[in-house]
Amino acid sequence: MAEKRKTKKKREELDAPSKIDKPSKTCYTVAKWLRKNVPSKKTKFLSHNVEYFTGSKAIDALMESHFAAEKDGKEPLFATRSDAVQFLNEMLVLKFFHRARKVPVSEQELKAKLKKKEPAKKKEDDESSHTECERKDETTATLEGKDKEKDKKKRKIRLEMHMEQVFADCLDAYVWIYDPIPVYYWFFGSLLVVGAIAICLFPLWPPVVRKGVYYLSVAAAGFLIFIIALAILRVLVFCLLWALTLGKHHLWLLPNLTEDVGFLPSFWPLYQYEYKGKKSGDKSKKKKKAKDSDAEEEEETTKLVEEENTGANEGEIDNSASESESSQKSQTGKDFEMVEHEEVTS
């Protein structure tokens, strides 16, 4: 019984702030200030993008703000951190934000999501792609390793609804529900309403204004027809030139006319010309290369012939030298014989 009473008291304490039906002006001012000054992050919560902040950072910002300072002898709104926690708890009950639980996403879940999102790619049988993949530089490998380390450090987180919807001075995530409408939304919305009413009251306009609107509408229609005619003309010119030159010459008038650019850039440059045939420079280069190769071949042949001729001449010189030496030896031998013969006879 005692435990049941304790649980009832806790529920009553949690449900006590829910008696407040409407938020006060201070709640709105504090919420606007928090949206501007407290850093928030974006993530997915139940398949839609949301913004969230951490509780401790919000309280730190409030304690350093003008809400925690005295003004004209008045007590500050937040004298201690517990006061700020109580006030933000009331804001949570009034559905300015709700408490969420941070859940780190595992690598398996990320891979499964990527497989679902990415379409099935066909396997390429080209050997060139395999060789390019195998021949990666060491620098690219090191860069990839660094990127992987960074990805590991930056872990992705998803948010889930927390079972205890109470504000606490901790690092839990609090998802913003309060999204104030900017002032310019109201301004442009009011202009649209006034414009619709003015168009409905067109028969009550003065005749001068009606004539002016009529001429403006005719000018706008003429401008649209002119743009369509330009688009058709540029396609016709391109097709005629492409057909007459057998796809060698490509000429586009106003190439940025149908591109996703501004008004003035869509009319500049006036034309774009490309030549897709074989260029004369390429032919001249090929001829020069052929001539250079022929000249190199001729030089090589002349060198070979000269080497052969020099080898033959050296052989002839060697033969003549050997013959002269043999003749000289024979002559000296005869001289010695003659001298010996004379000595014998004497």
Stockholm file with secondary structure:
# STOCKHOLM 1.0

chainA/1-346         MAEKRKTKKKREELDAPSKIDKPSKTCYTVAKWLRKNVPSKKTKFLSHNVEYFTGSKAIDALMESHFAAEKDGKEPLFATRSDAVQFLNEMLVLKFFHRARKVPVSEQELKAKLKKKEPAKKKEDDESSHTECERKDETTATLEGKDKEKDKKKRKIRLEMHMEQVFADCLDAYVWIYDPIPVYYWFFGSLLVVGAIAICLFPLWPPVVRKGVYYLSVAAAGFLIFIIALAILRVLVFCLLWALTLGKHHLWLLPNLTEDVGFLPSFWPLYQYEYKGKKSGDKSKKKKKAKDSDAEEEEETTKLVEEENTGANEGEIDNSASESESSQKSQTGKDFEMVEHEEVTS
#=GR chainA/1-346 SS CHHHHHHHHHHHHHHGGGGCCSCCHHHHHHHHHHHHHSCCEEEESSSSEEEEEEHHHHHHHHHTSGGGSCBTTBCCSCSSHHHHHHHHHHHHHTTSEEEEEEEECCHHHHHHHHHHHSCCCCCCCCHHHHHHHHSCCHHHHHHHHHHHHHHHHSCCEEEEECSSCCCCSSSCEEEECCCCCCHHHHHHHHHHHHHHHHHHTGGGSCHHHHHHHHHHHHHHHHHHHHHHHHHHHHHHHHHHHHHHTTTCEEEEESTTTTSSCCTTGGGCSSEEEEECSCCHHHHHHHHHHHHHHHHHHHHHHHHHHHHHHHHHHHHHHHHHHHHHHHHHHHHHHHHHHHHHHHHHHC
#=GC SS_cons         CHHHHHHHHHHHHHHGGGGCCSCCHHHHHHHHHHHHHSCCEEEESSSSEEEEEEHHHHHHHHHTSGGGSCBTTBCCSCSSHHHHHHHHHHHHHTTSEEEEEEEECCHHHHHHHHHHHSCCCCCCCCHHHHHHHHSCCHHHHHHHHHHHHHHHHSCCEEEEECSSCCCCSSSCEEEECCCCCCHHHHHHHHHHHHHHHHHHTGGGSCHHHHHHHHHHHHHHHHHHHHHHHHHHHHHHHHHHHHHHTTTCEEEEESTTTTSSCCTTGGGCSSEEEEECSCCHHHHHHHHHHHHHHHHHHHHHHHHHHHHHHHHHHHHHHHHHHHHHHHHHHHHHHHHHHHHHHHHHHC
//
